[in-house]
Amino acid sequence: MPLVPLSLARRFGPALGPLRALSAGGWLQEADLDCLLRLLHPVLRLNRVFARVESRRWVADDMLAIGLRTNGNARGWRPGQHVRLYLELDGVRQGRSYSLVSVQEDGRLELAVKRQPHGRLSNWLLDRLEVGSVLELDPARGDLDWPQDASSVLLLAAGSGITPLLGLLRQALARGFTAPVTLLHYVRHRAQRAFSEELQGLMARHPNLQVRWAISGETPAADELAGRFQADHLAGLPSHSLLACGPHGFVACVRDWWQAEPRDGRLQWETFTAPVSTAEAGQAVRLRFARSHRELPGNSAANLLEQAEAHGLRPPHGCRQGICTGCTCQLLAGSVRDLRTGAMTHGPGLPIRLCVSAPVGDVELEL
């Protein structure tokens, strides 16, 4: 039982300034201070962000919105960013990245988790996470922002790509954005239209907003689009500024459409899956893992995270899409190719993200 309510514990933040200074100077140990603070409330910490689960609500058949309230250390967070969430399962610390759908000044925030067929953490959160649980979060990251001065905004989302765009849309409309906004959400099945009731309510209250859904896995209704993204879906729509979020293949198609002709507007995009190598069959390479003292066969077509895991190694990781930096390690020798951009990185001593890096010849990693 907490000694103080969370609303009061959050107010301790400014008073902890002197303790933070002493900890930063080495006079006090942060871990010792955290042990004392958590006696007041389970989420209270000196610097780390912890949050209590306050609500659960299903927003689609395969997506759960989780309401959290943080301990006061989540500073400067905004909708549209993503956070890495940590939980210990069977003695192993698991971490995954999820988008912030809303952020309130009182420390309340909402993120949404989509069920993944083989997702260990996501399925545990959907099926077993209880109100009152305590979770740890990394600082929020992400560069998506609302184009406040745009004469029109086009939002394109596929699957769980709706979550950061909805966060930005909510905030923009609440602040009085009145230029035309069109949101197209691509899903396989109608039951996967996340936040559909809220979006329909937003349309009713804001005449400048139009929302449509595209269905690819079943017959669409009369007011729905059919199939995956195609240029015909955008015919006649204003697109001064475009934000796109979804799997890598979806975003790549959107980018190709946008760049096919000169445009005055601004394109922003974010993917939540790593790019798939275009190479049909990679070349055989040797992978050397320095700290593990192992040298193993590899392939130049696959990302290094999956190859390390296939050999039984367990590198730290998070999003598996090159965003959260959780899988960053040092390239000690050799060269790698960024699967997103094709850019080359040559050792030694440079940081790379394993989940979006493929080896170009033999490499040595600090793993």
MOKAUR-V724739 format. One record per residue. N is the residue number from 1. RES is the residue in one small letter. PHI is phi in degrees with one decimal (999 if undefined). NEAR is the number of other ideal C-beta (glycine too) atoms within 8 Angstrom. D_CENTER is the distance of its C-alpha to the mean C-alpha in whole Angstrom. Layout:
n:N res:RES phi:PHI near:NEAR d_center:D_CENTER
n:N res:RES phi:PHI near:NEAR d_center:D_CENTER
This chain:
n:1 res:m phi:999 near:2 d_center:33
n:2 res:p phi:-59.9 near:9 d_center:31
n:3 res:l phi:-73.2 near:6 d_center:34
n:4 res:v phi:-133.9 near:8 d_center:32
n:5 res:p phi:-69.2 near:7 d_center:30
n:6 res:l phi:-61.9 near:12 d_center:26
n:7 res:s phi:-60.0 near:7 d_center:27
n:8 res:l phi:-78.4 near:8 d_center:30
n:9 res:a phi:-60.0 near:15 d_center:28
n:10 res:r phi:-63.8 near:12 d_center:26
n:11 res:r phi:-75.0 near:9 d_center:29
n:12 res:f phi:-72.5 near:12 d_center:29
n:13 res:g phi:-48.9 near:8 d_center:27
n:14 res:p phi:-60.8 near:6 d_center:29
n:15 res:a phi:-71.1 near:7 d_center:32
n:16 res:l phi:-84.9 near:10 d_center:30
n:17 res:g phi:-53.2 near:7 d_center:30
n:18 res:p phi:-60.7 near:7 d_center:33
n:19 res:l phi:-67.2 near:10 d_center:32
n:20 res:r phi:-63.8 near:10 d_center:29
n:21 res:a phi:-64.2 near:8 d_center:31
n:22 res:l phi:-65.6 near:9 d_center:34
n:23 res:s phi:-67.7 near:14 d_center:31
n:24 res:a phi:-63.3 near:6 d_center:30
n:25 res:g phi:-84.6 near:6 d_center:33
n:26 res:g phi:85.5 near:4 d_center:34
n:27 res:w phi:-80.0 near:5 d_center:36
n:28 res:l phi:-132.1 near:8 d_center:34
n:29 res:q phi:-91.1 near:6 d_center:32
n:30 res:e phi:-59.6 near:9 d_center:28
n:31 res:a phi:-61.5 near:6 d_center:28
n:32 res:d phi:-67.2 near:8 d_center:31
n:33 res:l phi:-65.6 near:12 d_center:31
n:34 res:d phi:-62.5 near:11 d_center:27
n:35 res:c phi:-63.0 near:8 d_center:30
n:36 res:l phi:-73.5 near:8 d_center:32
n:37 res:l phi:-65.6 near:13 d_center:29
n:38 res:r phi:-69.4 near:11 d_center:28
n:39 res:l phi:-69.0 near:6 d_center:31
n:40 res:l phi:-73.8 near:11 d_center:31
n:41 res:h phi:-156.9 near:13 d_center:28
n:42 res:p phi:-58.7 near:8 d_center:26
n:43 res:v phi:-96.8 near:14 d_center:23
n:44 res:l phi:-75.9 near:11 d_center:25
n:45 res:r phi:-143.8 near:12 d_center:24
n:46 res:l phi:-69.4 near:11 d_center:25
n:47 res:n phi:-127.9 near:7 d_center:22
n:48 res:r phi:-70.5 near:8 d_center:19
n:49 res:v phi:-95.8 near:12 d_center:17
n:50 res:f phi:-120.2 near:15 d_center:18
n:51 res:a phi:-144.4 near:15 d_center:17
n:52 res:r phi:-100.7 near:12 d_center:20
n:53 res:v phi:-73.7 near:15 d_center:19
n:54 res:e phi:-107.8 near:8 d_center:21
n:55 res:s phi:-159.8 near:8 d_center:20
n:56 res:r phi:-135.3 near:10 d_center:19
n:57 res:r phi:-151.3 near:7 d_center:19
n:58 res:w phi:-79.1 near:8 d_center:19
n:59 res:v phi:-110.6 near:10 d_center:18
n:60 res:a phi:-163.7 near:12 d_center:18
n:61 res:d phi:-60.8 near:7 d_center:20
n:62 res:d phi:-122.0 near:7 d_center:17
n:63 res:m phi:-140.0 near:14 d_center:14
n:64 res:l phi:-116.6 near:11 d_center:15
n:65 res:a phi:-93.0 near:14 d_center:14
n:66 res:i phi:-113.1 near:13 d_center:14
n:67 res:g phi:-91.6 near:12 d_center:16
n:68 res:l phi:-125.7 near:14 d_center:16
n:69 res:r phi:-131.4 near:12 d_center:19
n:70 res:t phi:-85.9 near:15 d_center:18
n:71 res:n phi:-88.9 near:15 d_center:21
n:72 res:g phi:104.3 near:10 d_center:21
n:73 res:n phi:-95.0 near:11 d_center:19
n:74 res:a phi:-90.0 near:13 d_center:16
n:75 res:r phi:-105.6 near:4 d_center:18
n:76 res:g phi:77.3 near:4 d_center:17
n:77 res:w phi:-73.1 near:11 d_center:13
n:78 res:r phi:-146.5 near:9 d_center:13
n:79 res:p phi:-57.8 near:12 d_center:11
n:80 res:g phi:95.3 near:13 d_center:9
n:81 res:q phi:-80.7 near:13 d_center:7
n:82 res:h phi:-130.6 near:14 d_center:4
n:83 res:v phi:-126.4 near:14 d_center:6
n:84 res:r phi:-95.2 near:13 d_center:7
n:85 res:l phi:-102.8 near:14 d_center:10
n:86 res:y phi:-117.8 near:11 d_center:13
n:87 res:l phi:-154.8 near:12 d_center:16
n:88 res:e phi:-94.2 near:7 d_center:19
n:89 res:l phi:-122.7 near:9 d_center:20
n:90 res:d phi:53.5 near:3 d_center:24
n:91 res:g phi:81.2 near:4 d_center:24
n:92 res:v phi:-114.2 near:6 d_center:21
n:93 res:r phi:-76.5 near:6 d_center:18
n:94 res:q phi:-106.8 near:10 d_center:15
n:95 res:g phi:-140.4 near:15 d_center:11
n:96 res:r phi:-141.3 near:11 d_center:8
n:97 res:s phi:-100.9 near:15 d_center:4
n:98 res:y phi:-137.4 near:11 d_center:4
n:99 res:s phi:-81.5 near:14 d_center:5
n:100 res:l phi:-83.7 near:18 d_center:8
n:101 res:v phi:-87.2 near:14 d_center:11
n:102 res:s phi:-153.5 near:11 d_center:14
n:103 res:v phi:-139.5 near:9 d_center:15
n:104 res:q phi:-109.0 near:7 d_center:19
n:105 res:e phi:-66.1 near:3 d_center:21
n:106 res:d phi:-86.0 near:7 d_center:22
n:107 res:g phi:91.0 near:11 d_center:19
n:108 res:r phi:-81.3 near:12 d_center:18
n:109 res:l phi:-144.8 near:15 d_center:15
n:110 res:e phi:-133.2 near:11 d_center:13
n:111 res:l phi:-130.9 near:14 d_center:10
n:112 res:a phi:-123.2 near:15 d_center:10
n:113 res:v phi:-120.0 near:11 d_center:10
n:114 res:k phi:-99.4 near:11 d_center:11
n:115 res:r phi:-66.4 near:10 d_center:14
n:116 res:q phi:-114.1 near:7 d_center:14
n:117 res:p phi:-52.6 near:4 d_center:18
n:118 res:h phi:-121.9 near:4 d_center:18
n:119 res:g phi:-80.4 near:9 d_center:15
n:120 res:r phi:-67.1 near:8 d_center:16
n:121 res:l phi:-75.4 near:12 d_center:14
n:122 res:s phi:-61.7 near:12 d_center:13
n:123 res:n phi:-69.3 near:10 d_center:16
n:124 res:w phi:-65.8 near:11 d_center:18
n:125 res:l phi:-62.8 near:13 d_center:15
n:126 res:l phi:-68.3 near:10 d_center:17
n:127 res:d phi:-95.8 near:6 d_center:20
n:128 res:r phi:-129.4 near:6 d_center:21
n:129 res:l phi:-65.1 near:10 d_center:19
n:130 res:e phi:-112.4 near:6 d_center:22
n:131 res:v phi:-60.2 near:7 d_center:22
n:132 res:g phi:101.5 near:5 d_center:23
n:133 res:s phi:-65.8 near:8 d_center:21
n:134 res:v phi:-114.1 near:9 d_center:20
n:135 res:l phi:-124.3 near:11 d_center:16
n:136 res:e phi:-104.0 near:11 d_center:15
n:137 res:l phi:-128.3 near:14 d_center:12
n:138 res:d phi:-78.2 near:11 d_center:12
n:139 res:p phi:-56.3 near:8 d_center:12
n:140 res:a phi:-68.5 near:12 d_center:9
n:141 res:r phi:-132.3 near:10 d_center:8
n:142 res:g phi:127.3 near:11 d_center:8
n:143 res:d phi:-112.0 near:4 d_center:11
n:144 res:l phi:-62.7 near:12 d_center:11
n:145 res:d phi:-144.3 near:7 d_center:14
n:146 res:w phi:-78.3 near:10 d_center:17
n:147 res:p phi:-77.3 near:12 d_center:20
n:148 res:q phi:-60.2 near:6 d_center:23
n:149 res:d phi:-94.6 near:3 d_center:26
n:150 res:a phi:-70.4 near:11 d_center:25
n:151 res:s phi:-80.6 near:6 d_center:28
n:152 res:s phi:-161.0 near:12 d_center:25
n:153 res:v phi:-132.3 near:15 d_center:22
n:154 res:l phi:-114.3 near:15 d_center:20
n:155 res:l phi:-113.4 near:13 d_center:17
n:156 res:l phi:-120.5 near:13 d_center:16
n:157 res:a phi:-131.4 near:14 d_center:14
n:158 res:a phi:-127.4 near:12 d_center:14
n:159 res:g phi:59.6 near:11 d_center:13
n:160 res:s phi:-73.6 near:11 d_center:10
n:161 res:g phi:-63.0 near:15 d_center:9
n:162 res:i phi:-66.2 near:11 d_center:11
n:163 res:t phi:-65.5 near:14 d_center:9
n:164 res:p phi:-67.9 near:17 d_center:8
n:165 res:l phi:-68.9 near:15 d_center:12
n:166 res:l phi:-64.9 near:12 d_center:13
n:167 res:g phi:-59.6 near:15 d_center:12
n:168 res:l phi:-67.3 near:14 d_center:14
n:169 res:l phi:-64.2 near:14 d_center:17
n:170 res:r phi:-53.1 near:12 d_center:18
n:171 res:q phi:-65.0 near:12 d_center:18
n:172 res:a phi:-62.8 near:12 d_center:20
n:173 res:l phi:-66.3 near:13 d_center:22
n:174 res:a phi:-64.2 near:6 d_center:23
n:175 res:r phi:-90.5 near:6 d_center:24
n:176 res:g phi:94.4 near:5 d_center:27
n:177 res:f phi:-67.2 near:10 d_center:25
n:178 res:t phi:-119.8 near:4 d_center:28
n:179 res:a phi:-70.1 near:9 d_center:27
n:180 res:p phi:-59.5 near:9 d_center:27
n:181 res:v phi:-130.1 near:16 d_center:23
n:182 res:t phi:-122.1 near:14 d_center:23
n:183 res:l phi:-117.0 near:13 d_center:20
n:184 res:l phi:-113.9 near:14 d_center:20
n:185 res:h phi:-116.5 near:13 d_center:17
n:186 res:y phi:-99.2 near:14 d_center:18
n:187 res:v phi:-139.4 near:15 d_center:18
n:188 res:r phi:-78.4 near:7 d_center:21
n:189 res:h phi:-126.7 near:9 d_center:22
n:190 res:r phi:-59.7 near:10 d_center:23
n:191 res:a phi:-69.3 near:7 d_center:22
n:192 res:q phi:-95.3 near:12 d_center:19
n:193 res:r phi:-76.5 near:10 d_center:19
n:194 res:a phi:-64.3 near:14 d_center:16
n:195 res:f phi:60.0 near:12 d_center:18
n:196 res:s phi:-63.0 near:9 d_center:21
n:197 res:e phi:-64.4 near:6 d_center:23
n:198 res:e phi:-65.6 near:9 d_center:21
n:199 res:l phi:-64.2 near:11 d_center:21
n:200 res:q phi:-65.8 near:9 d_center:25
n:201 res:g phi:-66.7 near:8 d_center:26
n:202 res:l phi:-63.7 near:13 d_center:24
n:203 res:m phi:-61.7 near:10 d_center:26
n:204 res:a phi:-65.8 near:6 d_center:29
n:205 res:r phi:-91.3 near:6 d_center:29
n:206 res:h phi:-127.3 near:9 d_center:28
n:207 res:p phi:-64.6 near:3 d_center:30
n:208 res:n phi:-83.0 near:8 d_center:28
n:209 res:l phi:-105.5 near:12 d_center:25
n:210 res:q phi:-124.1 near:8 d_center:25
n:211 res:v phi:-122.3 near:11 d_center:23
n:212 res:r phi:-135.6 near:11 d_center:23
n:213 res:w phi:-117.4 near:14 d_center:22
n:214 res:a phi:-118.4 near:16 d_center:23
n:215 res:i phi:-113.6 near:15 d_center:23
n:216 res:s phi:-111.5 near:9 d_center:24
n:217 res:g phi:-106.8 near:6 d_center:25
n:218 res:e phi:-156.4 near:7 d_center:28
n:219 res:t phi:-68.5 near:4 d_center:30
n:220 res:p phi:-73.3 near:10 d_center:29
n:221 res:a phi:-76.0 near:7 d_center:31
n:222 res:a phi:-62.1 near:4 d_center:33
n:223 res:d phi:-96.8 near:4 d_center:30
n:224 res:e phi:-112.2 near:11 d_center:27
n:225 res:l phi:-85.7 near:10 d_center:27
n:226 res:a phi:-111.8 near:7 d_center:27
n:227 res:g phi:85.3 near:6 d_center:25
n:228 res:r phi:-80.8 near:8 d_center:22
n:229 res:f phi:-56.4 near:11 d_center:22
n:230 res:q phi:-150.9 near:6 d_center:25
n:231 res:a phi:-59.2 near:6 d_center:26
n:232 res:d phi:-59.9 near:5 d_center:29
n:233 res:h phi:-64.3 near:9 d_center:26
n:234 res:l phi:-101.3 near:10 d_center:26
n:235 res:a phi:-59.6 near:6 d_center:30
n:236 res:g phi:81.7 near:3 d_center:31
n:237 res:l phi:-88.1 near:7 d_center:28
n:238 res:p phi:-68.7 near:8 d_center:28
n:239 res:s phi:-145.9 near:10 d_center:25
n:240 res:h phi:-66.4 near:11 d_center:25
n:241 res:s phi:-136.4 near:13 d_center:22
n:242 res:l phi:-125.2 near:14 d_center:19
n:243 res:l phi:-122.1 near:14 d_center:15
n:244 res:a phi:-129.9 near:16 d_center:14
n:245 res:c phi:-150.3 near:17 d_center:10
n:246 res:g phi:167.0 near:14 d_center:10
n:247 res:p phi:-61.1 near:11 d_center:12
n:248 res:h phi:-57.7 near:12 d_center:13
n:249 res:g phi:-63.0 near:7 d_center:17
n:250 res:f phi:-62.7 near:14 d_center:16
n:251 res:v phi:-64.6 near:14 d_center:15
n:252 res:a phi:-61.5 near:9 d_center:18
n:253 res:c phi:-64.3 near:10 d_center:20
n:254 res:v phi:-63.5 near:13 d_center:19
n:255 res:r phi:-62.4 near:11 d_center:19
n:256 res:d phi:-61.4 near:8 d_center:23
n:257 res:w phi:-63.4 near:10 d_center:24
n:258 res:w phi:-64.5 near:9 d_center:23
n:259 res:q phi:-87.0 near:7 d_center:25
n:260 res:a phi:-69.2 near:5 d_center:28
n:261 res:e phi:-147.2 near:4 d_center:30
n:262 res:p phi:-63.7 near:3 d_center:30
n:263 res:r phi:-137.7 near:7 d_center:28
n:264 res:d phi:-87.3 near:4 d_center:28
n:265 res:g phi:-83.1 near:10 d_center:25
n:266 res:r phi:-119.7 near:7 d_center:21
n:267 res:l phi:-107.6 near:11 d_center:19
n:268 res:q phi:-124.6 near:12 d_center:15
n:269 res:w phi:-150.9 near:10 d_center:12
n:270 res:e phi:-151.8 near:12 d_center:9
n:271 res:t phi:-113.0 near:13 d_center:8
n:272 res:f phi:-119.2 near:12 d_center:6
n:273 res:t phi:-132.5 near:8 d_center:10
n:274 res:a phi:-72.5 near:13 d_center:12
n:275 res:p phi:-66.5 near:10 d_center:15
n:276 res:v phi:-91.8 near:7 d_center:18
n:277 res:s phi:-60.4 near:10 d_center:21
n:278 res:t phi:-82.5 near:3 d_center:24
n:279 res:a phi:-71.7 near:7 d_center:27
n:280 res:e phi:-68.5 near:3 d_center:29
n:281 res:a phi:-146.0 near:4 d_center:30
n:282 res:g phi:-80.1 near:11 d_center:29
n:283 res:q phi:-86.9 near:6 d_center:32
n:284 res:a phi:-71.6 near:7 d_center:32
n:285 res:v phi:-136.0 near:13 d_center:32
n:286 res:r phi:-110.7 near:9 d_center:32
n:287 res:l phi:-109.6 near:16 d_center:29
n:288 res:r phi:-109.4 near:12 d_center:30
n:289 res:f phi:-110.1 near:14 d_center:28
n:290 res:a phi:-63.7 near:10 d_center:30
n:291 res:r phi:-70.3 near:6 d_center:29
n:292 res:s phi:-86.1 near:7 d_center:30
n:293 res:h phi:54.7 near:5 d_center:33
n:294 res:r phi:-133.4 near:8 d_center:32
n:295 res:e phi:-127.3 near:6 d_center:33
n:296 res:l phi:-137.4 near:8 d_center:32
n:297 res:p phi:-73.4 near:7 d_center:32
n:298 res:g phi:-141.7 near:13 d_center:29
n:299 res:n phi:-141.3 near:11 d_center:28
n:300 res:s phi:-79.9 near:12 d_center:27
n:301 res:a phi:-96.5 near:10 d_center:25
n:302 res:a phi:-104.7 near:10 d_center:22
n:303 res:n phi:-72.7 near:13 d_center:19
n:304 res:l phi:-71.5 near:17 d_center:20
n:305 res:l phi:-64.2 near:12 d_center:18
n:306 res:e phi:-64.4 near:9 d_center:19
n:307 res:q phi:-68.5 near:13 d_center:23
n:308 res:a phi:-64.1 near:14 d_center:23
n:309 res:e phi:-64.8 near:10 d_center:22
n:310 res:a phi:-63.5 near:6 d_center:24
n:311 res:h phi:-95.7 near:9 d_center:27
n:312 res:g phi:92.3 near:5 d_center:26
n:313 res:l phi:-79.8 near:10 d_center:24
n:314 res:r phi:-129.0 near:5 d_center:21
n:315 res:p phi:-64.2 near:11 d_center:19
n:316 res:p phi:-62.2 near:7 d_center:16
n:317 res:h phi:-161.0 near:11 d_center:13
n:318 res:g phi:-138.8 near:12 d_center:9
n:319 res:c phi:-80.2 near:14 d_center:7
n:320 res:r phi:60.5 near:9 d_center:10
n:321 res:q phi:-139.8 near:13 d_center:9
n:322 res:g phi:81.0 near:9 d_center:10
n:323 res:i phi:-104.0 near:11 d_center:7
n:324 res:c phi:-80.6 near:12 d_center:8
n:325 res:t phi:67.9 near:8 d_center:11
n:326 res:g phi:-66.0 near:11 d_center:12
n:327 res:c phi:-101.8 near:13 d_center:14
n:328 res:t phi:-65.7 near:8 d_center:16
n:329 res:c phi:-146.6 near:11 d_center:20
n:330 res:q phi:-89.4 near:10 d_center:23
n:331 res:l phi:-89.4 near:19 d_center:25
n:332 res:l phi:-85.4 near:12 d_center:29
n:333 res:a phi:-159.3 near:9 d_center:30
n:334 res:g phi:93.1 near:13 d_center:30
n:335 res:s phi:-135.4 near:12 d_center:27
n:336 res:v phi:-131.1 near:14 d_center:24
n:337 res:r phi:-114.7 near:12 d_center:23
n:338 res:d phi:-73.2 near:12 d_center:19
n:339 res:l phi:-68.3 near:11 d_center:18
n:340 res:r phi:-83.1 near:10 d_center:16
n:341 res:t phi:-118.9 near:4 d_center:19
n:342 res:g phi:83.4 near:6 d_center:22
n:343 res:a phi:-65.5 near:6 d_center:23
n:344 res:m phi:-101.6 near:9 d_center:25
n:345 res:t phi:-125.2 near:12 d_center:24
n:346 res:h phi:-114.7 near:7 d_center:28
n:347 res:g phi:-72.5 near:12 d_center:28
n:348 res:p phi:-100.8 near:7 d_center:30
n:349 res:g phi:82.9 near:6 d_center:27
n:350 res:l phi:-94.8 near:9 d_center:24
n:351 res:p phi:-77.7 near:7 d_center:21
n:352 res:i phi:-134.0 near:12 d_center:19
n:353 res:r phi:-102.6 near:10 d_center:15
n:354 res:l phi:-58.3 near:15 d_center:17
n:355 res:c phi:-71.6 near:15 d_center:14
n:356 res:v phi:-124.9 near:12 d_center:15
n:357 res:s phi:-121.2 near:14 d_center:19
n:358 res:a phi:-115.9 near:13 d_center:22
n:359 res:p phi:-72.5 near:17 d_center:25
n:360 res:v phi:-115.2 near:10 d_center:28
n:361 res:g phi:85.4 near:8 d_center:31
n:362 res:d phi:-68.2 near:10 d_center:31
n:363 res:v phi:-136.1 near:18 d_center:29
n:364 res:e phi:-126.9 near:11 d_center:29
n:365 res:l phi:-120.5 near:15 d_center:26
n:366 res:e phi:-86.4 near:8 d_center:26
n:367 res:l phi:-131.1 near:10 d_center:25
